[in-house]
Amino acid sequence: MAKLSENIGRKIKAIRKTKKLTQQQFADLVGIKRSSVSNYEIGRRAPHIKELQRICEKLGVPLDYFGVKNSEINDLIARARIVFEDQDFSTEEKARVYKEIMRLYLNMENE
């Protein structure tokens, strides 16, 4: 099964081509580097969620078009923010939560 970044990259490329945009035009529209567009399209990297949201806004597609459920992402971000902003959580606990978030993210990448 293809990685999440490859699926997102294929969809970015399809939208870009449908709109008859070069990689540079797409990058300028979204406010990112052309090299980032290239990396996304070949599946080398996936955009961060904020960047993906901006791509969706600029192109008029929902976030779930890319296989990302907005409510799930927002819930995860809200919960993580609480931990990272709370002074009662130790540095070790914050590191543990960060590692768990990264583990989940990498599992998504490999699905």
C-alpha positions in Angstrom: 0.0 0.0 0.0 1.3 3.5 -0.9 2.5 5.8 1.8 0.3 8.7 2.8 2.9 11.2 1.4 2.7 9.5 -2.0 -1.1 9.6 -2.0 -1.1 13.3 -1.0 1.6 14.0 -3.6 -0.4 12.3 -6.4 -3.5 14.3 -5.5 -1.5 17.6 -5.3 -0.1 16.9 -8.8 -3.6 16.0 -10.2 -5.1 19.2 -8.8 -2.2 21.3 -10.1 -2.4 19.8 -13.6 -6.2 20.2 -13.7 -5.8 23.9 -12.9 -3.1 24.0 -15.6 -0.5 25.4 -13.2 3.2 24.9 -13.3 5.0 23.8 -10.1 6.2 27.4 -9.7 2.8 28.9 -10.2 1.3 26.4 -7.7 4.1 27.2 -5.2 3.5 31.0 -5.6 -0.3 30.5 -5.2 0.1 28.5 -2.0 3.1 30.4 -0.6 5.6 27.6 -0.6 8.9 26.8 -2.4 8.8 25.1 -5.8 11.1 22.4 -4.5 8.5 21.6 -1.8 5.9 21.1 -4.4 8.3 18.7 -6.3 9.0 16.8 -3.1 5.3 16.5 -2.3 4.5 15.3 -5.8 7.1 12.5 -5.8 6.2 11.4 -2.3 9.5 12.3 -0.7 7.7 14.6 1.8 4.2 15.4 2.9 3.1 18.9 3.8 2.6 19.8 7.4 -1.1 20.0 8.3 -1.1 23.8 8.3 0.4 23.8 4.8 -2.0 21.2 3.6 -4.9 23.3 5.0 -3.6 26.3 3.1 -3.4 24.2 -0.1 -7.0 23.2 0.4 -8.1 26.8 1.0 -6.3 28.1 -2.1 -7.6 25.3 -4.3 -11.1 25.0 -2.9 -10.9 21.3 -1.9 -11.8 19.8 1.5 -9.0 18.4 3.7 -10.6 15.0 3.6 -9.8 14.9 -0.2 -6.3 14.1 0.9 -7.5 11.4 3.3 -7.1 13.6 6.4 -10.1 14.0 8.6 -10.1 17.6 9.9 -11.9 16.8 13.1 -9.4 14.1 14.0 -6.4 16.4 13.3 -8.0 19.3 15.2 -8.7 17.0 18.2 -5.1 15.6 18.3 -3.6 19.1 18.0 -5.9 20.5 20.7 -4.9 17.6 23.1 -1.2 18.0 22.3 -1.4 21.7 22.8 -2.8 21.2 26.3 0.1 19.0 27.3 2.8 21.2 25.8 1.5 24.4 27.3 0.7 23.0 30.7 3.5 23.7 33.2 2.4 20.8 35.4 3.7 18.3 32.8 7.3 17.4 33.1 9.8 17.7 30.2 10.0 13.9 30.3 6.2 13.6 30.0 6.2 16.1 27.1 8.9 14.1 25.4 6.9 10.9 25.8 3.8 12.5 24.3 5.8 13.9 21.4 7.3 10.4 20.7 3.8 8.9 20.7 2.5 11.6 18.3 5.4 10.9 16.0 4.8 7.1 16.2 1.2 7.7 15.2 2.2 10.0 12.4 4.7 7.4 11.0 2.1 4.7 11.2 -0.2 6.9 9.1 2.7 7.4 6.6 3.1 3.6 6.2 -0.6 2.8 5.7 
